């Protein structure tokens, strides 16, 4: 389960990177004159911090789950 959270965090980090590239492209097209691109870029700029936060939380949950499982196994071995 912990590894699953770590995988999900990695996926969210990739999504965040892709959003960053898309936002840069949309800013460039807005500068050239496609105003609709600016609206989409602003929308993505609102979503991106939430995705970054979700990736961070998933990474923390993954680490916590792995540590908890290791502690539980160690406790079972000691009796």
Secondary structure as the mmCIF struct_conf table of DSSP 4:
data_model
#
loop_
_struct_conf.conf_type_id
_struct_conf.id
_struct_conf.beg_label_comp_id
_struct_conf.beg_label_asym_id
_struct_conf.beg_label_seq_id
_struct_conf.end_label_comp_id
_struct_conf.end_label_asym_id
_struct_conf.end_label_seq_id
HELX_RH_AL_P HELX_RH_AL_P1 UNK A 2 UNK A 32
TURN_TY1_P TURN_TY1_P1 UNK A 33 UNK A 33
HELX_RH_AL_P HELX_RH_AL_P2 UNK A 35 UNK A 78
#
